[in-house]
């Protein structure tokens, strides 16, 4: 690769810290915008529709995370492979995997949306919901499902557009969608009183809007990735998707754990328990989105430098990311421990949900240690994906998001008669950290690049 191409590509030739934050900040802006949209949904639903509506939306989460799991796997796996091609200077191959990934995600989206609408009641029943909640869930579900197509395409474009060096376009698209969501939530829920239907419509429209904005990318003359319908070697999509299997595991496992959690809480605390953990999830969502943005940024940096066989830059980017995560973790923990109740009251009126507020406050006391380990675990998993170690990355994802949480949840649920089983989540994250660290030491940048060169 020529020195000119390296200087044009900040991931390969730019100063480490400025380049890291050049990619991270737009990603943070976009993902925080997405997160704030979900938080605003929760605020309006909790304050204007009620605790039962909050619980109904949370019960739907497992199916949406399952559907997004495949989309994430295709998108991340494809973009990591595309990043390696760009690092090698092979833009034609990068454009090919971009095109095939986008078409695969679109096809998948159409199929799962149709099946999801056809099997609505069976899905609700399988999620553990009682029949009296079906109408409430259906009010939200039937509107939000068709919009999932746009969301899946947005996910694919998000990863590839950032990979091509246009993070600001992605950030602008997601921010515009977030602002529109806030406005529509207020109009549809607070002004018109459309309840969950209004919340679903506001969310759907605001998530379709970023797709329209991102389409500008295809008109950008400086882009390196070019879309074409005429493709061959479709087996490469499956091969690339395997490298994104950790994200599939994270998404699907999150849905399974949410299902287990919801069932346990319904048994112990009823609808108030489900609503309480929903609010706690909203409170923690921002922190986890920040960690995801850092992990995703590292994937962009590492995948290209892995293709260029530059172990020193990979290590420098990882060190910068780890320091950033550690500092942010301290901030998130401090906020949770000092301001949990005021934050909970943002989502629900204390007079209408006093029991839920008490439960949510108790849950915060159990889950805050998650922030000690989650960010580093996500960073290591993202790094392993970027250096094309899907098995190892998948192990970290599987242990942190399914095997250990499920095992500890079941064990603690049987051992304790109250809500101590919630503490299973941070304990599982801590044990996963040990595994992740061992895997990282076995696949340090110098060793990974050496194997790639061989």
Sine and cosine of phi, psi and omega as CSV:
sin_phi,cos_phi,sin_psi,cos_psi,sin_omega,cos_omega
0.00,0.00,0.68,-0.73,-0.03,-1.00
-0.96,0.28,0.35,-0.94,0.03,-1.00
-0.91,0.41,-0.51,0.86,0.02,-1.00
-0.89,0.45,-0.69,0.72,-0.01,-1.00
-0.91,0.42,-0.56,0.83,0.04,-1.00
-0.92,0.39,-0.66,0.75,-0.02,-1.00
-0.93,0.36,-0.47,0.88,0.03,-1.00
-0.97,0.23,-0.38,0.93,-0.03,-1.00
-0.97,-0.24,0.96,-0.29,-0.07,-1.00
-0.89,0.46,-0.54,0.84,-0.01,-1.00
-0.88,0.48,-0.55,0.84,-0.05,-1.00
-1.00,-0.09,-0.46,0.89,-0.12,-0.99
-0.80,-0.60,-0.15,0.99,-0.06,-1.00
-0.99,0.17,0.30,-0.95,0.08,-1.00
-0.87,0.49,0.62,-0.79,-0.20,-0.98
-0.87,0.50,-0.87,0.49,-0.11,-0.99
-0.91,0.42,-0.76,0.65,0.04,-1.00
-0.86,0.50,-0.63,0.78,0.00,-1.00
-0.91,0.40,-0.67,0.74,0.02,-1.00
-0.85,0.53,-0.75,0.66,-0.04,-1.00
-0.97,0.23,-0.40,0.92,0.08,-1.00
-0.88,0.47,-0.59,0.80,0.05,-1.00
-1.00,0.05,-0.59,0.81,-0.08,-1.00
-0.93,0.36,-0.71,0.70,-0.12,-0.99
-0.88,0.48,-0.74,0.67,0.08,-1.00
-0.87,0.49,-0.60,0.80,0.04,-1.00
-0.90,0.44,-0.68,0.73,0.04,-1.00
-0.88,0.48,-0.70,0.71,-0.01,-1.00
-0.86,0.52,-0.74,0.68,-0.02,-1.00
-0.91,0.41,-0.72,0.70,-0.04,-1.00
-0.95,0.31,-0.58,0.82,0.08,-1.00
-0.92,0.40,-0.58,0.81,0.07,-1.00
-0.88,0.48,-0.69,0.72,0.05,-1.00
-0.89,0.46,-0.68,0.73,-0.02,-1.00
-0.91,0.41,-0.68,0.73,-0.01,-1.00
-0.89,0.45,-0.52,0.85,0.05,-1.00
-0.90,0.45,-0.69,0.73,0.04,-1.00
-0.91,0.42,-0.64,0.77,0.02,-1.00
-0.90,0.45,-0.68,0.74,0.01,-1.00
-0.90,0.43,-0.63,0.77,0.10,-0.99
-0.82,0.58,-0.74,0.67,-0.01,-1.00
-0.88,0.47,-0.65,0.76,0.00,-1.00
-0.89,0.46,-0.74,0.67,-0.03,-1.00
-0.93,0.37,-0.66,0.75,0.00,-1.00
-0.90,0.43,-0.72,0.69,-0.03,-1.00
-0.90,0.44,-0.61,0.79,-0.08,-1.00
-1.00,0.02,-0.48,0.88,-0.09,-1.00
-0.94,-0.33,-0.39,0.92,-0.03,-1.00
-0.94,-0.33,-0.69,0.72,0.11,-0.99
0.78,-0.62,0.15,-0.99,-0.05,-1.00
-0.90,0.44,-0.64,0.77,0.00,-1.00
-0.88,0.47,-0.64,0.77,0.03,-1.00
-0.91,0.42,-0.64,0.77,0.07,-1.00
-0.86,0.52,-0.71,0.70,0.00,-1.00
-0.90,0.44,-0.64,0.77,-0.01,-1.00
-0.89,0.46,-0.68,0.73,0.03,-1.00
-0.90,0.44,-0.64,0.76,-0.01,-1.00
-0.91,0.41,-0.55,0.83,0.01,-1.00
-0.92,0.38,-0.40,0.92,0.01,-1.00
-0.99,0.16,-0.35,0.94,-0.10,-0.99
-0.80,0.60,-0.68,0.74,-0.02,-1.00
-0.83,0.56,-0.63,0.77,-0.04,-1.00
-0.95,0.30,-0.60,0.80,0.01,-1.00
-0.94,0.35,-0.60,0.80,0.03,-1.00
-0.92,0.39,-0.58,0.82,0.06,-1.00
-0.89,0.46,-0.71,0.71,-0.01,-1.00
-0.91,0.41,-0.64,0.77,-0.01,-1.00
-0.96,0.29,-0.38,0.93,-0.04,-1.00
-0.85,0.53,-0.73,0.69,0.00,-1.00
-0.92,0.40,-0.66,0.75,0.03,-1.00
-0.87,0.49,-0.66,0.75,0.03,-1.00
-0.92,0.40,-0.66,0.75,-0.01,-1.00
-0.87,0.48,-0.74,0.68,0.02,-1.00
-0.89,0.46,-0.70,0.72,-0.11,-0.99
-0.94,0.33,-0.74,0.67,-0.03,-1.00
-0.94,0.34,-0.70,0.71,0.04,-1.00
-0.86,0.51,-0.69,0.73,0.02,-1.00
-0.91,0.42,-0.66,0.75,-0.04,-1.00
-0.94,0.33,-0.57,0.82,0.05,-1.00
-0.91,0.42,-0.68,0.74,0.05,-1.00
-0.91,0.42,-0.64,0.76,0.06,-1.00
-0.88,0.48,-0.62,0.78,0.03,-1.00
-0.90,0.44,-0.64,0.77,0.04,-1.00
-0.90,0.44,-0.66,0.75,0.03,-1.00
-0.89,0.46,-0.68,0.74,0.00,-1.00
-0.91,0.42,-0.62,0.78,0.05,-1.00
-0.88,0.47,-0.51,0.86,0.03,-1.00
-1.00,0.08,-0.09,1.00,-0.02,-1.00
0.99,0.12,0.25,0.97,-0.05,-1.00
-0.98,-0.20,0.99,0.15,-0.05,-1.00
-0.95,0.32,-0.47,0.88,0.02,-1.00
-0.90,0.43,-0.70,0.71,0.03,-1.00
-0.92,0.39,-0.60,0.80,0.04,-1.00
-0.90,0.44,-0.66,0.75,0.04,-1.00
-0.91,0.41,-0.59,0.81,0.00,-1.00
-0.91,0.42,-0.72,0.69,-0.01,-1.00
-0.94,0.35,-0.51,0.86,0.11,-0.99
-0.87,0.49,-0.75,0.66,-0.03,-1.00
-0.90,0.43,-0.71,0.70,-0.04,-1.00
-0.93,0.38,-0.61,0.80,0.03,-1.00
-0.90,0.43,-0.70,0.71,-0.03,-1.00
-0.89,0.46,-0.69,0.72,0.00,-1.00
-0.93,0.38,-0.61,0.80,0.02,-1.00
-0.91,0.40,-0.67,0.74,0.02,-1.00
-0.89,0.45,-0.66,0.75,0.01,-1.00
-0.89,0.45,-0.70,0.71,0.02,-1.00
-0.89,0.46,-0.72,0.69,0.04,-1.00
-0.85,0.53,-0.68,0.73,-0.03,-1.00
-0.86,0.51,-0.72,0.70,-0.01,-1.00
-0.88,0.48,-0.70,0.72,-0.06,-1.00
-0.91,0.42,-0.76,0.65,-0.11,-0.99
-0.95,0.33,-0.52,0.85,0.03,-1.00
-0.92,0.40,-0.70,0.72,0.02,-1.00
-0.89,0.46,-0.71,0.71,0.01,-1.00
-0.92,0.40,-0.62,0.78,0.00,-1.00
-0.90,0.45,-0.61,0.79,0.03,-1.00
-0.96,0.27,-0.57,0.82,-0.01,-1.00
-0.93,0.37,-0.58,0.82,-0.11,-0.99
-0.96,-0.29,0.53,0.85,-0.11,-0.99
-0.80,0.60,-0.83,0.56,-0.08,-1.00
-0.91,0.41,-0.61,0.79,0.04,-1.00
-0.90,0.44,-0.61,0.79,0.02,-1.00
-0.91,0.41,-0.71,0.70,0.00,-1.00
-0.87,0.49,-0.69,0.73,0.01,-1.00
-0.90,0.44,-0.66,0.75,0.02,-1.00
-0.91,0.41,-0.41,0.91,0.02,-1.00
-0.99,0.16,-0.04,1.00,0.06,-1.00
1.00,0.03,0.18,0.98,-0.02,-1.00
-0.98,0.20,0.58,-0.82,0.11,-0.99
-0.98,0.19,0.41,-0.91,-0.11,-0.99
-0.89,0.45,-0.44,0.90,0.02,-1.00
-0.93,0.36,-0.30,0.95,0.06,-1.00
-1.00,0.00,-0.22,0.98,-0.04,-1.00
-0.81,0.59,-0.75,0.66,-0.02,-1.00
-0.88,0.47,-0.60,0.80,0.00,-1.00
-0.93,0.38,-0.71,0.70,0.02,-1.00
-0.90,0.43,-0.66,0.75,-0.05,-1.00
-0.89,0.45,-0.57,0.82,0.00,-1.00
-0.84,0.54,-0.61,0.79,0.00,-1.00
-1.00,0.07,-0.70,0.71,-0.14,-0.99
-0.89,0.46,-0.72,0.70,-0.10,-0.99
-0.92,0.40,-0.43,0.90,0.01,-1.00
-1.00,0.06,-0.65,0.76,-0.10,-0.99
-0.96,0.26,-0.50,0.87,-0.10,-0.99
-0.85,0.52,-0.76,0.65,-0.02,-1.00
-0.87,0.50,-0.49,0.87,-0.01,-1.00
-0.96,0.28,-0.19,0.98,0.01,-1.00
-0.88,0.47,-0.44,0.90,0.01,-1.00
-0.87,0.49,-0.75,0.66,0.01,-1.00
-0.89,0.46,-0.63,0.77,-0.01,-1.00
-0.89,0.45,-0.64,0.77,0.01,-1.00
-0.91,0.42,-0.66,0.75,0.04,-1.00
-0.91,0.41,-0.62,0.78,0.03,-1.00
-0.87,0.49,-0.65,0.76,0.01,-1.00
-0.87,0.50,-0.74,0.68,-0.01,-1.00
-0.89,0.46,-0.73,0.69,0.00,-1.00
-0.90,0.43,-0.59,0.81,0.01,-1.00
-0.81,0.59,-0.77,0.64,-0.07,-1.00
-0.94,0.35,-0.65,0.76,-0.07,-1.00
-0.97,0.22,-0.61,0.79,0.01,-1.00
-0.91,0.42,-0.65,0.76,0.06,-1.00
-0.91,0.41,-0.64,0.77,0.03,-1.00
-0.85,0.53,-0.60,0.80,-0.04,-1.00
-0.98,0.18,0.01,1.00,0.10,-1.00
1.00,-0.06,0.39,0.92,0.03,-1.00
-0.84,-0.54,0.85,0.53,-0.04,-1.00
-0.91,0.41,-0.47,0.88,-0.03,-1.00
-0.92,0.39,-0.57,0.82,0.03,-1.00
-0.90,0.44,-0.69,0.73,0.02,-1.00
-0.89,0.45,-0.71,0.70,-0.01,-1.00
-0.87,0.49,-0.68,0.74,0.00,-1.00
-0.89,0.45,-0.68,0.74,-0.01,-1.00
-0.88,0.47,-0.74,0.67,-0.04,-1.00
-0.94,0.35,-0.57,0.82,0.03,-1.00
-0.92,0.39,-0.68,0.74,0.04,-1.00
-0.87,0.50,-0.70,0.72,0.03,-1.00
-0.87,0.49,-0.64,0.77,-0.01,-1.00
-0.91,0.42,-0.70,0.71,0.00,-1.00
-0.89,0.46,-0.69,0.72,0.02,-1.00
-0.89,0.46,-0.63,0.78,0.02,-1.00
-0.87,0.49,-0.68,0.73,0.01,-1.00
-0.88,0.47,-0.72,0.70,-0.01,-1.00
-0.89,0.45,-0.73,0.69,-0.04,-1.00
-0.93,0.37,-0.58,0.81,0.09,-1.00
-0.84,0.54,-0.72,0.69,-0.01,-1.00
-0.89,0.45,-0.72,0.70,-0.06,-1.00
-0.93,0.37,-0.76,0.65,-0.11,-0.99
-0.96,0.28,-0.59,0.80,-0.08,-1.00
-1.00,-0.10,-0.80,0.60,-0.09,-1.00
-0.97,0.24,-0.63,0.78,-0.07,-1.00
-1.00,0.04,-0.82,0.57,-0.07,-1.00
-1.00,0.07,-0.30,0.95,0.03,-1.00
0.92,0.38,0.62,0.78,-0.04,-1.00
-0.99,0.11,0.00,1.00,0.10,-1.00
0.89,0.46,-0.65,-0.76,-0.04,-1.00
-0.91,0.41,-0.51,0.86,0.07,-1.00
-0.88,0.47,-0.67,0.74,0.04,-1.00
-0.91,0.42,-0.64,0.77,0.02,-1.00
-0.89,0.46,-0.69,0.72,-0.01,-1.00
-0.91,0.41,-0.67,0.74,-0.01,-1.00
-0.92,0.40,-0.67,0.74,0.04,-1.00
-0.88,0.47,-0.71,0.71,0.01,-1.00
-0.90,0.44,-0.72,0.70,-0.03,-1.00
-0.88,0.47,-0.74,0.67,-0.01,-1.00
-0.90,0.44,-0.64,0.76,-0.04,-1.00
-0.95,0.30,-0.36,0.93,0.05,-1.00
-1.00,-0.02,-0.30,0.96,0.12,-0.99
-0.99,0.17,-0.49,0.87,-0.04,-1.00
-0.88,0.48,-0.69,0.72,0.04,-1.00
-0.84,0.55,-0.51,0.86,0.03,-1.00
-0.88,0.48,-0.69,0.72,0.02,-1.00
-0.88,0.47,-0.64,0.77,0.00,-1.00
-0.93,0.37,-0.68,0.74,-0.03,-1.00
-0.92,0.40,-0.38,0.93,0.01,-1.00
-0.90,0.44,-0.29,0.96,0.08,-1.00
-0.85,0.52,-0.48,0.88,-0.01,-1.00
-0.81,0.59,-0.60,0.80,-0.07,-1.00
-0.94,0.35,-0.27,0.96,0.04,-1.00
-0.99,-0.13,-0.04,1.00,-0.09,-1.00
-0.96,0.28,0.87,-0.50,-0.06,-1.00
-0.93,0.36,-0.44,0.90,-0.06,-1.00
-1.00,0.06,-0.02,1.00,-0.06,-1.00
-0.91,0.41,0.49,-0.87,0.03,-1.00
-0.98,-0.17,-0.41,0.91,-0.03,-1.00
-1.00,-0.08,0.78,-0.63,-0.04,-1.00
-0.84,-0.54,0.71,-0.70,-0.04,-1.00
-1.00,0.02,0.66,-0.75,0.07,-1.00
-0.53,-0.85,0.69,-0.73,0.03,-1.00
-0.96,0.29,-0.45,0.89,-0.08,-1.00
-0.99,0.11,0.96,-0.26,-0.06,-1.00
-0.69,-0.73,0.35,-0.94,0.09,-1.00
-0.71,-0.70,-0.03,-1.00,0.02,-1.00
0.79,0.61,0.82,0.57,-0.02,-1.00
-0.93,0.36,-0.26,0.96,0.06,-1.00
-0.87,0.49,-0.42,0.91,0.00,-1.00
-0.88,0.47,-0.51,0.86,0.02,-1.00
-0.89,0.47,-0.69,0.73,0.03,-1.00
-0.91,0.42,-0.69,0.73,0.01,-1.00
-0.88,0.47,-0.68,0.73,0.01,-1.00
-0.93,0.37,-0.64,0.77,-0.01,-1.00
-0.88,0.48,-0.58,0.82,0.03,-1.00
-0.86,0.51,-0.55,0.83,0.03,-1.00
-0.95,0.31,-0.27,0.96,0.07,-1.00
-0.98,-0.21,0.30,0.95,-0.11,-0.99
-0.90,0.43,-0.45,0.89,0.00,-1.00
-0.89,0.46,-0.61,0.79,0.01,-1.00
-0.94,0.33,-0.58,0.81,0.10,-1.00
-0.88,0.48,-0.71,0.70,0.01,-1.00
-0.88,0.48,-0.69,0.73,0.01,-1.00
-0.86,0.52,-0.73,0.68,-0.05,-1.00
-0.92,0.38,-0.76,0.65,-0.04,-1.00
-0.91,0.41,-0.69,0.73,0.00,-1.00
-0.90,0.44,-0.61,0.80,0.05,-1.00
-0.86,0.51,-0.64,0.77,0.05,-1.00
-0.92,0.40,-0.65,0.76,0.01,-1.00
-0.91,0.42,-0.71,0.70,0.01,-1.00
-0.90,0.44,-0.63,0.78,0.05,-1.00
-0.88,0.48,-0.63,0.77,0.05,-1.00
-0.89,0.46,-0.74,0.68,0.01,-1.00
-0.88,0.47,-0.72,0.70,-0.01,-1.00
-0.86,0.51,-0.74,0.67,-0.03,-1.00
-0.87,0.49,-0.67,0.74,0.00,-1.00
-0.88,0.47,-0.72,0.69,0.00,-1.00
-0.88,0.47,-0.67,0.74,-0.03,-1.00
-0.94,0.35,-0.60,0.80,0.06,-1.00
-0.89,0.46,-0.64,0.77,0.01,-1.00
-0.92,0.40,-0.63,0.78,-0.10,-0.99
-1.00,-0.05,-0.53,0.85,-0.14,-0.99
-0.68,-0.73,0.01,1.00,0.04,-1.00
0.94,0.33,-0.40,-0.92,-0.05,-1.00
-0.88,0.47,-0.57,0.82,0.01,-1.00
-0.87,0.49,-0.60,0.80,0.02,-1.00
-0.91,0.41,-0.68,0.73,0.03,-1.00
-0.90,0.43,-0.68,0.73,0.03,-1.00
-0.89,0.46,-0.62,0.78,-0.02,-1.00
-0.90,0.44,-0.72,0.69,-0.01,-1.00
-0.94,0.34,-0.46,0.89,0.08,-1.00
-0.88,0.47,-0.72,0.70,0.01,-1.00
-0.90,0.43,-0.67,0.74,0.03,-1.00
-0.88,0.47,-0.65,0.76,0.06,-1.00
-0.87,0.48,-0.67,0.75,0.05,-1.00
-0.86,0.51,-0.67,0.74,-0.03,-1.00
-0.90,0.43,-0.59,0.80,-0.07,-1.00
-1.00,0.02,-0.23,0.97,-0.11,-0.99
-0.86,0.51,-0.64,0.77,-0.04,-1.00
-0.87,0.49,-0.71,0.70,0.00,-1.00
-0.88,0.48,-0.69,0.72,-0.02,-1.00
-0.94,0.35,-0.53,0.85,0.09,-1.00
-0.91,0.41,-0.60,0.80,0.05,-1.00
-0.90,0.44,-0.70,0.71,0.04,-1.00
-0.88,0.47,-0.66,0.75,0.02,-1.00
-0.89,0.45,-0.65,0.76,0.01,-1.00
-0.88,0.48,-0.64,0.77,0.02,-1.00
-0.92,0.39,-0.71,0.70,0.02,-1.00
-0.88,0.48,-0.66,0.75,0.01,-1.00
-0.92,0.40,-0.65,0.76,0.04,-1.00
-0.88,0.47,-0.66,0.75,0.03,-1.00
-0.89,0.46,-0.61,0.79,0.03,-1.00
-0.87,0.49,-0.65,0.76,0.03,-1.00
-0.90,0.44,-0.71,0.71,-0.03,-1.00
-0.93,0.37,-0.75,0.66,-0.13,-0.99
-0.94,0.34,-0.68,0.73,-0.08,-1.00
-0.86,0.51,-0.64,0.77,-0.01,-1.00
-0.96,0.29,-0.65,0.76,0.03,-1.00
-0.95,0.31,-0.44,0.90,0.11,-0.99
-0.92,0.40,-0.69,0.73,0.07,-1.00
-0.90,0.44,-0.56,0.83,0.01,-1.00
-1.00,0.07,-0.04,1.00,0.05,-1.00
0.87,0.49,0.74,0.67,-0.03,-1.00
-0.90,-0.43,1.00,0.07,-0.07,-1.00
-0.92,0.39,-0.56,0.83,-0.05,-1.00
-0.89,0.45,-0.69,0.73,0.01,-1.00
-0.93,0.37,-0.60,0.80,0.04,-1.00
-0.86,0.52,-0.74,0.67,0.00,-1.00
-0.88,0.48,-0.64,0.77,-0.01,-1.00
-0.91,0.40,-0.67,0.75,0.04,-1.00
-0.90,0.44,-0.64,0.76,0.01,-1.00
-0.90,0.43,-0.66,0.75,0.02,-1.00
-0.89,0.46,-0.69,0.72,0.03,-1.00
-0.87,0.49,-0.68,0.73,-0.01,-1.00
-0.91,0.41,-0.67,0.74,-0.03,-1.00
-0.90,0.44,-0.67,0.75,0.04,-1.00
-0.90,0.44,-0.68,0.73,0.01,-1.00
-0.88,0.48,-0.70,0.71,0.01,-1.00
-0.88,0.47,-0.68,0.73,-0.03,-1.00
-0.88,0.47,-0.70,0.72,0.01,-1.00
-0.91,0.41,-0.68,0.74,0.00,-1.00
-0.92,0.38,-0.57,0.82,0.03,-1.00
-0.86,0.51,-0.67,0.74,0.03,-1.00
-0.88,0.47,-0.63,0.78,0.02,-1.00
-0.90,0.43,-0.73,0.68,-0.03,-1.00
-0.89,0.45,-0.67,0.74,0.00,-1.00
-0.90,0.44,-0.69,0.72,0.01,-1.00
-0.87,0.50,-0.70,0.71,-0.01,-1.00
-0.90,0.43,-0.70,0.72,0.00,-1.00
-0.88,0.47,-0.66,0.75,-0.08,-1.00
-0.98,0.19,-0.37,0.93,-0.07,-1.00
-0.95,-0.30,-0.29,0.96,-0.10,-0.99
-0.66,-0.75,0.49,0.87,-0.08,-1.00
-0.92,0.40,-0.73,0.68,-0.07,-1.00
-0.90,0.44,-0.73,0.68,0.07,-1.00
-0.84,0.54,-0.58,0.81,0.02,-1.00
-0.93,0.38,-0.64,0.77,0.02,-1.00
-0.89,0.46,-0.65,0.76,-0.06,-1.00
-0.93,0.36,-0.24,0.97,0.10,-1.00
-0.91,0.41,-0.52,0.85,-0.12,-0.99
-1.00,-0.02,-0.26,0.96,-0.08,-1.00
-0.43,-0.90,0.55,-0.83,0.09,-1.00
-0.96,0.29,0.80,-0.60,-0.06,-1.00
-0.85,0.52,-0.55,0.83,-0.04,-1.00
-0.94,0.35,-0.52,0.85,-0.04,-1.00
-1.00,-0.03,-0.33,0.94,-0.07,-1.00
-0.67,-0.74,0.69,0.72,-0.06,-1.00
-0.86,0.51,-0.68,0.73,-0.01,-1.00
-0.91,0.42,-0.63,0.78,0.02,-1.00
-0.90,0.43,-0.64,0.77,0.01,-1.00
-0.88,0.47,-0.68,0.73,0.03,-1.00
-0.88,0.47,-0.70,0.71,0.01,-1.00
-0.90,0.44,-0.70,0.71,-0.02,-1.00
-0.88,0.47,-0.65,0.76,0.03,-1.00
-0.89,0.46,-0.65,0.76,0.04,-1.00
-0.91,0.42,-0.65,0.76,-0.01,-1.00
-0.90,0.44,-0.62,0.79,0.02,-1.00
-0.84,0.54,-0.64,0.77,0.01,-1.00
-0.89,0.46,-0.43,0.90,0.01,-1.00
-1.00,0.06,-0.57,0.82,-0.23,-0.97
-0.99,-0.15,-0.23,0.97,-0.09,-1.00
-0.83,0.55,-0.52,0.85,0.01,-1.00
-0.89,0.45,-0.19,0.98,0.09,-1.00
-0.79,0.61,-0.59,0.81,-0.08,-1.00
-0.96,0.29,-0.15,0.99,0.06,-1.00
-0.96,0.29,-0.49,0.87,-0.16,-0.99
-0.83,-0.56,-0.46,0.89,-0.19,-0.98
-0.86,0.50,-0.69,0.72,-0.06,-1.00
-0.88,0.47,-0.71,0.71,0.00,-1.00
-0.93,0.38,-0.62,0.78,0.05,-1.00
-0.88,0.48,-0.68,0.74,0.02,-1.00
-0.92,0.40,-0.61,0.79,0.02,-1.00
-0.89,0.45,-0.73,0.69,-0.01,-1.00
-0.91,0.42,-0.65,0.76,0.03,-1.00
-0.88,0.47,-0.69,0.72,0.03,-1.00
-0.90,0.44,-0.63,0.78,0.03,-1.00
-0.89,0.45,-0.71,0.70,-0.01,-1.00
-0.89,0.45,-0.60,0.80,0.09,-1.00
-0.89,0.45,-0.69,0.72,-0.08,-1.00
-0.92,0.40,-0.48,0.88,0.03,-1.00
-0.99,-0.10,0.30,0.96,0.09,-1.00
0.88,0.47,0.74,0.67,0.14,-0.99
-0.89,-0.47,0.93,0.37,-0.09,-1.00
-0.90,0.44,-0.56,0.83,-0.01,-1.00
-0.90,0.43,-0.74,0.67,-0.01,-1.00
-0.92,0.40,-0.67,0.74,0.05,-1.00
-0.89,0.46,-0.66,0.75,0.04,-1.00
-0.90,0.44,-0.58,0.81,0.05,-1.00
-0.88,0.47,-0.73,0.69,0.02,-1.00
-0.86,0.51,-0.73,0.68,-0.02,-1.00
-0.89,0.45,-0.68,0.73,-0.05,-1.00
-0.91,0.41,-0.66,0.75,-0.02,-1.00
-0.95,0.31,-0.63,0.78,-0.08,-1.00
-0.98,0.18,-0.43,0.90,-0.12,-0.99
-0.94,-0.35,-0.20,0.98,-0.03,-1.00
-0.67,-0.74,-0.91,0.42,-0.17,-0.98
-0.86,0.52,-0.82,0.58,-0.05,-1.00
-0.95,0.33,-0.72,0.70,0.04,-1.00
-0.86,0.51,-0.70,0.71,-0.02,-1.00
-0.90,0.44,-0.68,0.74,-0.02,-1.00
-0.90,0.43,-0.74,0.67,-0.01,-1.00
-0.93,0.37,-0.60,0.80,0.04,-1.00
-0.87,0.49,-0.75,0.66,-0.01,-1.00
-0.89,0.45,-0.70,0.71,0.00,-1.00
-0.88,0.48,-0.75,0.66,-0.04,-1.00
-0.93,0.36,-0.55,0.84,0.01,-1.00
-0.90,0.43,-0.61,0.79,0.01,-1.00
-0.97,0.24,-0.52,0.86,-0.05,-1.00
-0.99,0.15,-0.58,0.82,-0.10,-0.99
-0.92,-0.39,0.57,-0.82,-0.03,-1.00
-1.00,-0.09,-0.12,0.99,-0.02,-1.00
-0.94,-0.33,-0.68,-0.73,-0.09,-1.00
-0.96,-0.27,0.28,0.96,-0.01,-1.00
-0.89,0.45,-0.31,0.95,-0.02,-1.00
-0.89,0.46,-0.33,0.94,0.02,-1.00
-0.88,0.47,-0.49,0.87,-0.01,-1.00
-0.92,0.40,-0.16,0.99,0.02,-1.00
-0.87,0.49,-0.53,0.85,-0.09,-1.00
-0.91,0.40,-0.79,0.61,0.03,-1.00
-0.91,0.41,-0.54,0.84,0.04,-1.00
-0.90,0.44,-0.69,0.73,0.04,-1.00
-0.88,0.48,-0.64,0.77,0.01,-1.00
-0.91,0.42,-0.64,0.77,0.02,-1.00
-0.91,0.42,-0.68,0.73,0.03,-1.00
-0.91,0.42,-0.62,0.78,0.03,-1.00
-0.88,0.48,-0.58,0.82,0.00,-1.00
-0.84,0.55,-0.63,0.78,0.02,-1.00
-0.88,0.47,-0.73,0.68,0.02,-1.00
-0.88,0.47,-0.72,0.69,-0.04,-1.00
-0.88,0.48,-0.66,0.75,-0.02,-1.00
-0.91,0.42,-0.66,0.75,0.03,-1.00
-0.88,0.47,-0.70,0.72,0.00,-1.00
-0.91,0.42,-0.63,0.78,0.03,-1.00
-0.89,0.46,-0.69,0.72,-0.01,-1.00
-0.90,0.44,-0.50,0.86,0.03,-1.00
-0.98,0.21,-0.33,0.94,-0.05,-1.00
-0.76,-0.65,0.75,0.66,0.05,-1.00
-0.89,0.46,0.37,-0.93,-0.08,-1.00
-0.78,0.62,-0.68,0.73,-0.03,-1.00
-0.89,0.46,-0.64,0.77,0.01,-1.00
-0.95,0.32,-0.64,0.77,-0.01,-1.00
-0.90,0.44,-0.72,0.70,-0.01,-1.00
-0.92,0.39,-0.60,0.80,0.03,-1.00
-0.87,0.49,-0.67,0.74,0.03,-1.00
-0.92,0.39,-0.60,0.80,0.00,-1.00
-0.91,0.41,-0.63,0.77,0.03,-1.00
-0.92,0.40,-0.58,0.82,0.00,-1.00
-0.94,0.33,0.00,0.00,0.00,0.00
